[in-house]
Amino acid sequence: MSAVTAPAPLSTTDIGLVRKLEDAIGTVIRGKPEAIRAAIVALLSRGHLLIEDIPGVGKTTLARALAAALGGTFRRIQFTSDLLPSDIVGVSVYDQSGKVFELKRGPIFANVVLADEINRTTPRTQSALLEAMSEGQVSIDDTTHPLDQPFMVIATQNPAEHYGTYPLPESQMDRFLLRVSLGYPSKAIERELLRERVGSDPVAKLQPVVDLAAVRTLQEGVESIRLDDALLDYAMTIVEETRRHPSISVGVSTRGALAWYRAAQAAALAAGRDFVIPDDIKSLAVAALAHRLVLAQAHDSLGRSRTEAERLVGEIVGRVAIPT
């Protein structure tokens, strides 16, 4: 039996790369360090990010800036009611001259994929993302095709609209490592943006600050981040509380618990530590867990459901004692 190779320890170079990535994206997404950190945590965790917010606050810009800072490929998929699964993954086309089928790769074959307004397409088309997000591959005509690595989906949806939308099924929501919102910028930041960006695209000027090989190394480094058993028990207590709460009909899944664990490791790495502290877990609880809950009482809007789920997670986290 061959020995398992242990992940390389965290280095100052790794920490510096994360700082460069945050600083580069921060030149475009102003005044939103938490959102930038969440995107980087999702990337380092090999996870995916769901952004629920109103139009025009920078969701697309965040995705483009992340891809540009990585030096990776970026594709945007505008989800509409008539979008087909083949429009996402691609299709095999018969080549008459060579008498063979050739794969015409869809936009899913990119390092950063923006699934814009994901809830505007049918569940059948939404499901085309499941294999890609879970396994980093797609199956077309019984043939499996690996996706480029690193691979990350950043999806957006508007919580304020109802007509012409299809709620994301629980299985799809569970594939997103984190769910965040950007919100409006502060008055001072917005004033700067209005003065500086009229007629210009700041992402077009953004140069890569890391390469894809370095990102893959950072992703492997997440596995070496230590998490004490007491913190693991703390996290599991919170997960179990979501399954027992009277206002929650379906609590956090095992996949959700694993995702939260991995996100805490990535947050520690992004902070320059090789070990997880309670705040790494606590600070990510709402973003990592709330979107995985199914509430016992239905709400009449996506925004209200989100607010209530986040309130419940905050309530549970607030009453579970932090280990000392």
N, C-alpha and C positions, 0 to 999 in steps of 0.2 A: 504494500500500500504506500502510495507516494505521500510525502508530508505536505500539509497545507501551508502555503507561504503566507506569513503574517503581513498585514498592511504596513507600509512604511510609516515611521513616526512623523508627527507634524513638524514642519520646519519653518524657519523664519521666511523662507522664500514663498511657501504656501500662503502664509499670512499676508505677505506683501502683495501677492496676486489678487487675493480677495479685496484688499484695500484699493488696489488699482481699479478693479472692476466696479466697486461701489462708487469711487470718485468719478470715474468716467460716465457712468449712468447718471450720477448726480448733477453733472453739468447740463443735462437735458431735462431730467425730472427734478425740478427744484422743490425743496422744502418737504420732501416725502421720503425721509430715510427709512421709515418702517416698511413702506411698500417695496423699496429697492432691496432692503435686507430680506424681505419675504421672497422676492423673486430669486435672489441668489441662494437662499436656503433651499428653495424648491429645485433649483438647478443642481446644487451640490448633492442633493438627496436623490437625484435621478427621478424627481417627481414633476408634477404638473400644477399649474396655477390657474385658479378661477377668479376673475375680477368681476364683481357685481357692482355696477355704478351707472350713473347717468351718462349720456353721451357727452363727449367733448372735454373730459377731464384728464386725458393722457393715457388711456389704456393701450391704444395702439402704439403710441410713442414709447411707452415702457418696453413693449415687446420688441420693437425695432431697435431701440437703444441697446437692449441686452444682446441681441444678435450682432449688432455692429461692434460692440465692445469685445465680443468673443472672436470676431473675425469669422463667424459662421454664416451659413445660409439662412435666409428668412423667407418664409412664404405666408401669405395671408389668404385665408379662405373665408369668403363672405357667405355665411350660412343663410339660405333662403328656403322657402317652402318647396321649391322645385329642385333643390340640390340632390344629387344621387350619390350613393356610396362610391361609385366608380369615379365621380368627380373629385373625390378625396384621395383614394388609394391608387387610382390608375386602372389601366385595362390592357389586356393582351390583344395585340393587333396582328393579323396574319400578313406576313411579308411575302408577296407573290414571287418576287425574284429569288429569294432565298428559300422559299417554301417552309418557313418556320414562323412561329409566333414570337413577336417581340413585345417586351413590356414597355408601355408608355407610362412612365412614372407620374403619379399624381403629386399634388403639392404637399402631401404628408412626408415626402422624402426631403426633409430639410432639418437643420439643427434646431431652429426655433420656428414653431408653427403657430400663427395667430388664428384661432377659431373664433371669428368675430360674430357676435350675436348668435351664439351656438343654440339658443333655445328657439330660434326662428325656423329650424328645419325639423323634419319628422323624426320620430324615434328610430326608425329604420336607418336613416342616414347618420343620426347621432351614434348609433351602435357601430358604425364603421371605424370609429375612433378607439373602441374598447381594446381590441387586440394590440393596436399600436401603442396605446398608453400603458397597458399592463406588461407587455412582453417585448416592446421595441422592435416589432416586426409586423408585417401585413401578409395576408394570404390572398393570392389572386389565382383563380383557376387551379386550385389544389397545390399551388407552389408557394412556399414561404420565402419572403424577401426581407432580409434584415434592413432596419432603418439606419440612417447615419447617426453616429454617436459623437458628442452628446446629442440627445433628442429631448425636446421639451415642448409641451403644448401649453400655450397661454390662451385661455378661453375667456370671452366676455359675454355678459348678458345684462340687459337693462331691467332692474327690479321694478321699475315704475310702469311698465307696459304689460298688457294682458292680451290684447287682440293680435291674432296671428302668431302666437307663441305656443310652444310645446314644453311643458315642464320637464326638466332633466330627470330621468328615472334614478332611483337610488343607486343602482349599479354604476351609472355614469358619474354621479356625484362622488361616489366612494373612490373613484380613480384619481380625483384631484387631491394632491397632498395638502394644499392650503387654499382657503378662500379669503380674499381681502377686498377692500374698496380703497379708492384713492381720495375721493372727496375733493372739494374745492380747495385751491391753494389759498394761502393767506393773502390779505389785501396787498401787503408789500411785495410778495413774490409775484402776484398777478400783475401788479403795476410794472415790475421789471420785465415780465414776459411780453406785455403789450408794447413796451418801448423797444425791446431787443429783437423780437421775432416777426415783426410785420414783414411779410414777403420773403421769409427765409425758413429753411428747414434745418434745425440744429443737428438732427440725426445724420444728415448728409455729411457733416463735417467731423463726425465722430470716428476716430481711428481705433483699430483693435489694440487692446492693452494686454491681452493674453492670447494664447493660441489654443486650439481644440485639444491638443495633446496634454497641455497643462491642466485644462479643465477635467479631462478624464483622470488625471493623476489626483486632483483634488477630490473628485468623487470617490476614488478608491480610498483616499485618506480619511473620509468620513467613517469608514468601518473601524478605524483604529481609535476613535474617540471613546473614552471609557465612561460608563454610566453605572454608578454604584447601585447595589441591590436595594438599598433603602429608597433611592429615587425611583427605581423600577416599581417597587411596591406602592409608592405614592401615586405614580401614574396609573397603575392598575386599579387602585382604589377609585380614582376619578372615573375611569372607564366603566367599572362595575356600577358606580352610582348612576351613570347615564342609562344603564339597563334596568334599574329599579325605580327610577323617578316616575311618579304617577302622571306627570304631564308629557312623558316621552313614551311613545309606543314601540319604537325601535331605537335602541341605543347604539353606541359606537361598536363597529365590527372589529374582528381580529385584524383585518387589513388596516382599518383605521388606527388601531393601537400601534401596529408595526410602523405605520407611516409617521405617527407622532413621535415615536422613539427615534426614527431615523432623522426626522426634522430637528429634534433636540440635539442630536449629534452634529448635524450640519451647522446649527446655530452656534454651538460651542466652537467649532472650527472657524467659522466666520468671525467670532470674537477673539480668536487667537489662543484658544485653550485646547488642550488634549483631553479634557474631561468635562462632563456635563454638570452644571449647577442647577439648583431648583428653579432659578429664573428662566433658564433655557426651556424648561418644560412648561412652567406656568405661563410665560409670555406667549407661547404658541398654542395654548389650549383652545382658545376661541377659534383661531384661524384654521387649526387642524381638525377640530372635532365638531363644531356647530353645524357645518353643512352635511354631516353624516347622519344627523338625527332625523327621525320621523316623529313629528309631534302628535300627541294623542288628540288634540283639538285642531281641526282644520282652520286655516286663516285665509282671508279673502284676497290676499296679495302676496307676491313673492317677497316684497320688502318687509311686510309685517311678520311673515314666517321667519325670515332671516333674523329680524330683531329679537323675536321671542326665543329662537334657538340659541342665539348668542347670550341672551340674558340668562337662560337656564344653565349654560355651560359656566358662565361667570359665577352664578349662584353656587354651583357644585364645587367649583375650584375654591371659592371663598370659604367654604366650610370644612374642606379637607385639610387637616393639619400638615404643614410642611415638615419633613423630617429634619432633625437637627443633629 
